[in-house]
Amino acid sequence: MTLDSLKNGNIHTFLIEEIRRKLTDMGKMNWKIHFCWVMAHVGIRGNELADTLAKEAATNEYITECYKKVTKSVVISELEGISVENWQRERDQAIKGRTTKEYFLVAAERLKMKINITQNFTSMVTGHGNIRSYLH
């Protein structure tokens, strides 16, 4: 796994690997590093400084965002919207399916409908089957 692939992939994984690399380098230089759990920032100079710097960075409008976390549901919603727009565009440009388009002019509205799709329904909407001969 290269650093470039980590940078382009999961930012969390990249940060963890970067920390491990730096710890290894520092260990080779005989640094003694200890990790410990700290109950609160109060009274610990380094933690208070880190807290202050984090607050400054969070409120500084001149610092650009390096990545943006997006929830899975937001991605799915956006992809569904794009898919419906593509479907509508393809329907509008299609030569075939004229009868079906008369029943469902807007693809997004069709998706909102709760329709029990049966063979007879499909035959009627698509204009196929023996429907015309029965109606004649």
N, C-alpha and C positions, 0 to 999 in steps of 0.2 A: 504494500500500500504506500503510495507516494504522498508527499505533502500536497502536491497539486490536486490529486484526487480527493484528499481529505478536505482541502479548502473548497472544492467544488461540491463536495457531498455534505455530510452532516457537520455543522459547525461545532456541536458538542464533542463529537469524536475528534475533530481537529484540535480543539483546545486541550483535551485530555492527552492526546499524543504529544502536543507541544510541551505541556508540563512535564511529561515523562522524559522527553528528550533533554529538557533543561536540567532536570534533576540528575539524570545520568551524567551530563557534562559537568555539573557542579560536584558530583560525587568523585569524578576522576581528578578534580582539582582539590580533593581532600576537604570539601565543605561538609560540615555536619548539619544535617537538616532533620528537624523533628516536627511532626504534625501532632497537634493536640486539639481537642474540642474545647471551645471557649463558650461559656454560658451566655455572656452578653458583652457588648462593646464597651459598656461603661467602665471607666477606670483603666482601660488598657490602651496605652498611647497609640500603638500601631493600628489597632482596630478602629479607634476613633478617627485616626487620620484616613484610613481606608473608607470609612463611612462618610466622612466629609468630602473626599474626592469623588466618591460614587454619586453623592447628591449633587455636587457641582456639575459632573458630567451629564447627569440626567436632566438638569435644568438648563444646560448650555445650548442655546439654539444654533450655535455655529458648528457644533460637532455633528457630522453626518452619521446616519445610522449605517452600521456595517452589515446587518442582516435583519430580516423581518420574519418573525414567527407567524405563521398562518395556521389556523386549526384545520384539521382534516375536513370538517363539515363545510368550511368556507371554500376550500378547494373543490369539493364535490359540487357544491351549489354553483360555483362559477363555471365548472365544466359542463354541468347540466344546461345552464343558460346558453353557453356557446353551442352545445349540441343541438338544442332546439332552434337556435338562429340558423345554423347550417342546414338543418332539416327543412325549415321553412323556405330558405333560399333555393334549395334543390327542388322542393315541391313546386315552387313558383316557376322555375325554369324548365321543369319536366314537360314533355309533350304528352306522355301517357298519364292515365289516372284522372281524366277529366271528371268522370262520374263521382269518384271518391272525393275529389276536391270540392264538389258542390255540397257534399254533406259536411265536410270539415274544412272551412276556409282557412282557419288559423291553427297551425300545428300545436301551439301552446294550449289553446282551448281544448283541443282533442285530448291532450294528456290529462287535463283536469277531470274529464268525464269518467265515470265508473260504468263501463260498458261490458256486458257479458258477450264476448266474441264467440259466435257460433258459426257453423257452416252456412246456415241460412242468412244470417246477418251479413257475413262476408260476401255471399253471392249477391245480395241485394245492393250493398254499398258499392261494390266493384262493377256491377252491371254484368256479371258472369253467371253462368248456370242456366237453369230453365225458367227463371223469373219472367222474362219477357213473353215467353210462349204461354205461361200460365195467365198472365195479365191480359193477353190478347184474346 
